[in-house]
């Protein structure tokens, strides 16, 4: 026993001893060594007391201690009581063991122990003893040695790999230090449990199955079982009896086996909600269940094939009146009345009613009537509906609806027209409009000058006429009419172009008095010409032009008052000049109006005869002449 004492002597000099005795036995006083006093302050004294004469027990001992100086002065006694017992290490379970322990998985139990020992030095070991539920020792295991002074808890492993499942076991853990001092005993109870098969259904049953159509429930998943051995798979509907449908052997705790199966749907199941339970049970009779709900319903009719019997998806009003479709279908409900329906532009109608007598595939050709639609792209939906209001998935067909353009054709009797002779132009034209949609706007455009259209109600084919009266100021030249129409669906027809020529009339010249064939110079003093001129244009004047041997010798201007013949007379003096020539001469007579239109021409030839020279004697004074006397004859 080590005691630390504080001793003080007021004398401050000399020396002292410390004396002590046990259990009031003053006959057995022990004296310490001599200590020197240096001053009157407290002085520390360490006193080591031998207890080897004591036996460990629960007896309470007392020690009396006092000091005696060199003057034999004695201090008051101090009494201390103690027990001298045997050292007993202590172990504490630092945290609980793993629960539950699984068969084939947990081979060892890790245990965390906190060790306490007053010796604070040396070594210790842990003894692990396993007992069964009958307290029979099954296993005895010793740990390695550990240092007593370590502060960290000690973790040990208890081997349970050879133990059975579903049995209660006890572990007794005791620590023994290097002085063979045993600690308290920790008792831990445990049981090794079997696990249940791990059943996972990855491809679960559908929510709905259809009567007469769906014969099986397809399932797939994977299975593991750390109990190892054979695992069988069973199923049952509702409260029916389980039936085995598969078996898998598991050889390793990490093994995960996949399975696929088709479970026949019982014909005893009723329409409505039902359950199917899948059970995995191993050779240890451990099982795991998975239950799924589903319903049995009347099946929807199904369209198996859907083909439009037409290459183009453009439909024209009043031409393409139906959409022809080949359709194959089946209704697994069996004997049922079935309606083939369609929907266009939000309107649903039935196109055909069929009596189904079995679950075979039926084939039919249907013609979907096309109503008058807007001119856009449309969507046709075709579907089936049976008497139980079960509706098939809708088949879709996209198509375009087009109105027709009117077709126009036109003719005229001729393409050249004369002023005041042709008072108007009559155009015969036909309009074909398959849409037969009522009013048609007809545009007749003369020389690109667009006037307001005129409206007309037509049939699908109409023969029409258009008369255009030439105004007085209508220009001479080439003209054209453009004719087209727009129906009430705003469809524009083709454009018909009619070209025509409008001409002013040339004057018409007639000769009543034409030149004679021969003229004698000096005997015929004038050349007379007369005739008439007519101008249907009734405008301005007409000039009658007379050419003699290509020389203009006379112009007669005639004022045109009406479309009657106007008489003209012209006398041309016959002179010996550059225009008239002896012999043959040519006269050309024509006319021209104010617009430059020339009439027909008349050409005449005549002979101009020059007479032979002749003399006349006015006076002959003498008819007898004498030689040498009459030198000349006066005439």
Residue pairs with C-beta under 8 A, 6 or more apart in sequence:
1 48
1 49
1 51
1 63
1 82
2 46
2 47
2 48
2 49
3 46
3 47
3 49
3 65
3 80
4 44
4 45
4 46
4 47
5 18
5 44
5 45
5 46
5 47
5 65
5 67
6 42
6 43
6 44
6 45
7 16
7 18
7 35
7 42
7 43
7 45
7 67
7 75
8 40
8 41
8 42
8 43
9 16
9 37
9 40
9 69
9 73
10 40
11 37
11 40
11 69
11 71
12 37
12 38
12 39
12 40
13 37
14 36
14 37
14 69
14 70
14 71
15 34
15 35
15 36
15 37
15 69
15 70
16 34
16 35
16 37
16 67
16 68
16 69
16 70
17 31
17 32
17 33
17 34
17 35
17 67
17 68
18 31
18 32
18 35
18 45
18 47
18 65
18 66
18 67
19 29
19 30
19 31
19 32
19 65
19 66
19 67
19 68
20 29
20 30
20 47
20 49
20 63
20 64
20 65
20 66
21 28
21 29
21 30
21 63
21 64
22 28
22 61
22 62
22 63
22 64
23 61
23 62
24 62
24 64
30 49
32 45
32 47
35 43
35 45
37 43
37 69
47 65
49 63
51 84
54 61
54 84
55 84
56 84
56 85
56 86
57 83
57 84
57 85
58 83
58 85
59 83
59 84
60 81
60 82
60 83
61 81
61 82
61 83
61 84
62 79
62 80
62 81
62 82
63 79
63 80
63 81
63 82
64 77
64 78
64 79
65 77
65 78
65 79
65 80
66 74
66 75
66 76
66 77
66 78
67 74
67 75
68 74
68 75
86 181
87 117
87 118
87 119
87 177
87 179
87 181
88 181
88 182
88 183
88 184
89 115
89 116
89 117
89 118
89 119
89 124
89 148
89 175
89 176
89 177
89 181
89 182
89 183
90 115
90 116
90 117
90 183
90 184
91 113
91 114
91 115
91 116
91 126
91 173
91 174
91 175
91 183
91 184
91 186
92 113
92 114
92 116
92 186
93 111
93 112
93 113
93 114
93 186
93 188
94 112
94 113
94 114
94 153
95 112
97 109
97 110
97 111
97 188
97 190
98 106
98 109
98 110
99 190
100 191
100 193
101 109
101 160
101 190
101 191
101 192
101 193
102 192
102 193
102 194
102 195
102 226
103 165
103 192
103 193
103 194
103 195
103 226
103 227
104 226
104 227
104 228
104 253
105 195
105 226
105 253
106 160
106 192
107 159
107 160
107 161
108 157
108 158
108 159
108 160
108 161
109 157
109 158
109 160
109 171
109 190
110 155
110 156
110 157
111 155
111 156
111 157
111 158
111 171
111 173
111 188
112 153
112 154
112 155
113 126
113 153
113 154
113 155
113 156
113 173
113 175
113 186
114 153
114 154
115 124
115 146
115 148
115 150
115 153
115 154
115 175
115 183
117 124
117 148
117 177
117 181
119 148
119 177
119 179
119 181
120 148
120 149
121 148
121 149
122 147
122 148
122 177
122 178
122 179
123 145
123 146
123 147
123 148
123 177
123 178
124 145
124 146
124 148
124 175
124 176
124 177
124 178
124 183
125 142
125 143
125 144
125 145
125 146
125 175
125 176
126 142
126 143
126 146
126 154
126 156
126 173
126 174
126 175
127 140
127 141
127 142
127 143
127 172
127 173
127 174
127 175
127 176
128 139
128 140
128 141
128 142
128 143
128 156
128 158
128 171
128 172
128 173
129 137
129 139
129 140
129 141
129 171
129 172
129 173
129 174
130 137
130 138
130 139
130 140
130 141
130 158
130 160
130 163
130 169
130 170
130 171
131 137
131 138
131 169
131 170
131 172
132 138
132 167
132 168
132 169
132 170
133 167
133 168
133 169
133 170
135 170
138 163
138 169
139 159
139 162
141 158
141 159
143 154
143 156
146 154
148 177
148 178
156 173
158 171
160 169
160 190
160 192
163 169
163 192
164 192
165 192
165 193
165 194
165 284
166 191
166 192
166 193
166 194
167 191
167 192
168 189
168 190
168 191
169 189
169 190
169 191
169 192
170 187
170 188
170 189
170 190
171 186
171 187
171 188
171 189
171 190
172 185
172 186
172 187
173 185
173 186
173 187
173 188
174 182
174 183
174 184
174 185
174 186
175 182
175 183
176 182
176 183
194 227
194 284
194 286
195 225
195 226
195 227
195 286
196 286
196 287
196 288
197 223
197 224
197 225
197 227
197 231
197 280
197 281
197 282
197 286
197 287
197 288
198 223
198 224
198 225
198 288
199 221
199 223
199 278
199 280
199 288
199 289
199 290
200 221
200 222
200 223
201 219
201 220
201 221
201 278
201 290
201 292
202 220
202 221
202 222
203 218
203 219
203 220
203 221
203 260
204 219
204 292
205 217
205 218
205 219
205 276
205 292
205 294
206 214
206 217
206 294
207 293
207 294
207 295
208 294
208 295
208 296
208 297
209 217
209 265
209 294
209 295
209 296
209 297
210 296
210 297
210 298
210 299
210 300
210 332
211 271
211 296
211 297
211 298
211 299
211 332
211 333
212 299
212 332
212 333
212 334
212 359
213 299
213 332
213 359
214 265
214 299
215 264
215 265
216 262
216 263
216 264
216 265
217 262
217 263
217 265
217 276
217 294
218 260
218 261
218 262
219 259
219 260
219 261
219 262
219 263
219 278
220 258
220 259
220 260
220 261
221 258
221 259
222 256
222 257
222 258
222 259
223 231
223 233
223 248
223 250
223 256
223 257
223 259
223 280
224 250
224 253
224 254
224 255
224 256
224 257
225 231
225 250
225 280
225 282
225 286
226 253
227 250
227 282
227 283
227 284
227 286
228 250
228 251
228 252
228 253
229 249
229 250
229 282
229 283
229 284
230 247
230 248
230 249
230 250
230 282
230 283
231 247
231 248
231 249
231 250
231 280
231 281
231 282
231 283
232 244
232 246
232 247
232 248
232 280
232 281
232 282
233 244
233 245
233 246
233 247
233 248
233 259
233 261
233 278
233 279
233 280
234 242
234 243
234 244
234 245
234 278
234 279
234 280
234 281
235 242
235 243
235 245
235 263
235 276
235 277
235 278
235 279
236 242
236 243
236 276
236 277
236 279
237 266
237 268
237 269
237 274
237 275
237 276
238 269
238 274
238 275
240 266
240 268
242 277
242 279
245 261
245 263
246 259
246 261
248 257
248 259
250 257
250 282
263 276
265 296
269 296
270 296
271 296
271 297
271 298
272 295
272 296
273 293
273 294
273 295
274 293
274 294
274 295
274 296
275 291
275 292
275 293
275 294
276 291
276 292
276 294
277 289
277 290
277 291
277 292
278 289
278 290
278 291
278 292
279 287
279 288
279 289
279 290
280 287
280 288
281 287
298 333
298 386
298 388
298 390
299 331
299 332
299 333
299 390
300 384
300 390
300 391
300 392
300 393
301 329
301 330
301 331
301 333
301 338
301 384
301 385
301 386
301 390
301 391
301 392
302 329
302 330
302 331
302 332
302 384
302 392
302 393
303 327
303 328
303 329
303 382
303 383
303 384
303 392
303 393
303 395
304 328
304 329
304 330
304 361
305 326
305 327
305 328
305 363
306 325
306 326
306 327
306 328
306 382
306 395
306 397
307 325
307 326
307 327
308 323
308 324
308 325
308 397
309 324
309 325
309 326
309 365
310 323
310 324
313 397
313 398
313 399
313 400
314 320
314 399
314 400
314 402
315 323
315 370
315 399
315 400
315 401
315 402
316 402
316 403
316 404
316 434
317 372
317 401
317 402
317 403
317 404
317 434
317 435
317 489
318 404
318 434
318 435
318 436
319 404
319 434
320 370
321 369
321 370
322 367
322 368
322 369
322 370
323 367
323 368
323 370
323 380
323 397
323 399
324 365
324 366
324 367
324 368
325 365
325 366
325 367
325 368
325 382
325 397
326 363
326 364
326 365
327 340
327 363
327 364
327 365
327 366
327 382
328 361
328 362
328 363
328 364
329 338
329 340
329 361
329 362
329 364
329 384
329 392
330 359
330 360
330 361
330 362
331 338
331 356
331 359
331 384
331 386
331 390
332 359
333 356
333 386
333 388
333 390
334 356
334 357
334 358
334 359
335 356
335 357
335 358
336 356
336 386
336 387
336 388
337 353
337 354
337 355
337 356
337 386
337 387
338 353
338 354
338 355
338 356
338 384
338 385
338 386
338 387
339 350
339 352
339 353
339 354
339 384
339 385
339 386
340 350
340 351
340 352
340 353
340 354
340 364
340 366
340 382
340 384
341 348
341 349
341 350
341 351
341 382
341 383
341 384
341 385
342 348
342 349
342 351
342 368
342 380
342 381
342 382
342 383
343 349
343 380
343 381
343 383
343 394
344 368
344 370
344 371
344 373
344 378
344 379
344 380
344 381
345 371
345 373
345 374
345 378
347 371
351 366
351 367
351 368
351 369
352 364
352 366
354 362
354 364
356 362
356 386
366 382
368 380
368 382
370 401
373 401
374 401
375 401
375 402
375 403
375 489
376 400
376 401
377 398
377 399
377 400
377 401
378 398
378 399
378 400
378 401
379 396
379 397
379 398
380 396
380 397
380 398
380 399
381 394
381 395
381 396
382 394
382 395
382 397
383 391
383 392
383 393
383 394
383 395
384 391
384 392
385 391
385 392
403 435
403 437
403 487
403 489
403 491
404 433
404 434
404 435
404 491
405 491
405 492
405 493
405 494
406 431
406 432
406 433
406 435
406 440
406 485
406 486
406 487
406 491
406 492
406 493
407 431
407 432
407 433
407 493
407 494
408 429
408 430
408 431
408 432
408 483
408 484
408 485
408 493
408 494
408 496
409 429
409 430
409 496
410 427
410 428
410 429
410 430
410 481
410 483
410 496
410 498
411 427
411 428
411 429
412 425
412 426
412 427
412 428
412 498
412 500
413 426
414 500
415 498
415 499
415 500
415 501
416 500
416 501
416 503
417 425
417 470
417 500
417 501
417 502
417 503
418 502
418 503
418 504
418 505
418 536
419 470
419 474
419 476
419 502
419 503
419 504
419 505
419 536
419 537
420 505
420 536
420 537
420 538
420 563
421 505
421 536
422 470
423 469
423 470
424 467
424 468
424 469
424 470
425 467
425 468
425 470
425 500
426 465
426 466
426 467
426 468
427 444
427 465
427 466
427 467
427 468
427 481
427 483
427 498
428 463
428 464
428 465
429 464
429 465
429 466
429 483
429 496
430 461
430 462
430 463
430 464
431 440
431 442
431 458
431 461
431 462
431 464
431 485
431 493
432 460
432 461
433 440
433 458
433 460
433 487
434 460
435 487
435 488
435 489
435 491
436 459
436 460
437 487
437 488
437 489
438 457
438 487
438 488
439 455
439 456
439 457
439 487
439 488
440 455
440 456
440 457
440 458
440 485
440 486
440 487
440 488
441 453
441 454
441 455
441 485
441 486
441 487
442 453
442 454
442 455
442 456
442 464
442 483
442 484
442 485
443 450
443 453
443 482
443 483
443 484
443 485
443 486
444 451
444 466
444 468
444 481
444 482
444 483
445 451
445 481
445 482
445 483
446 468
446 479
446 480
446 481
447 479
447 480
448 482
453 485
453 486
456 462
456 464
458 464
466 483
468 481
470 502
474 502
475 502
476 502
476 503
476 504
476 595
477 501
477 502
478 499
478 500
478 501
479 499
479 500
479 501
479 502
480 497
480 498
480 499
480 500
481 496
481 497
481 498
481 500
482 495
482 496
482 497
483 495
483 496
483 497
483 498
484 492
484 493
484 494
484 495
484 496
485 492
485 493
486 492
486 493
487 493
504 537
504 593
504 595
504 597
505 535
505 536
505 537
505 597
506 593
506 597
506 598
506 599
506 600
507 533
507 534
507 535
507 542
507 591
507 592
507 593
507 597
507 598
507 599
508 533
508 534
508 535
508 536
508 599
508 600
509 531
509 532
509 533
509 544
509 589
509 590
509 591
509 599
509 600
509 601
509 602
510 531
510 532
510 533
510 534
510 565
511 529
511 530
511 531
511 589
511 602
512 530
512 531
512 532
513 528
513 529
513 530
513 531
513 569
514 529
514 602
514 604
515 527
515 528
515 529
515 587
515 604
515 606
516 524
516 606
517 605
517 606
517 607
518 606
518 607
518 608
518 609
519 527
519 574
519 606
519 607
519 608
519 609
520 609
520 611
521 574
521 576
521 582
521 608
521 609
521 610
521 611
522 611
523 611
524 574
525 573
525 574
526 571
526 572
526 573
526 574
527 571
527 572
527 573
527 574
527 587
527 606
528 569
528 570
528 571
528 572
529 546
529 569
529 570
529 571
529 572
529 587
529 589
530 567
530 568
530 569
530 570
531 544
531 567
531 568
531 589
532 565
532 566
532 567
532 568
533 542
533 544
533 558
533 565
533 566
533 568
533 591
533 599
534 563
534 564
534 565
534 566
535 542
535 560
535 563
535 593
536 563
537 560
537 593
537 595
537 597
538 560
538 561
538 562
538 563
539 560
539 593
539 594
539 595
540 560
540 593
540 594
540 595
541 557
541 558
541 559
541 560
541 593
541 594
542 557
542 558
542 560
542 566
542 591
542 592
542 593
542 594
542 599
543 555
543 556
543 557
543 558
543 591
543 592
543 593
544 555
544 556
544 557
544 558
544 568
544 570
544 589
544 590
544 591
545 552
545 554
545 555
545 589
545 590
545 591
545 592
546 552
546 553
546 554
546 555
546 556
546 570
546 572
546 587
546 588
546 589
547 553
547 587
547 588
547 589
547 590
548 572
548 579
548 580
548 585
548 586
548 587
549 579
549 580
549 581
549 585
549 586
550 586
550 588
551 578
551 579
553 572
553 579
554 570
554 572
556 568
556 570
558 566
558 568
559 566
560 566
560 593
574 580
574 608
580 608
581 608
582 608
582 609
582 610
583 607
583 608
584 605
584 606
584 607
585 605
585 606
585 607
585 608
586 603
586 604
586 605
587 603
587 604
587 605
587 606
588 601
588 602
588 603
589 601
589 602
589 603
589 604
590 598
590 599
590 600
590 601
590 602
591 598
591 599
592 598
592 599
617 635
618 635
619 634
619 635
620 633
620 635
621 634
622 630
622 633
625 633
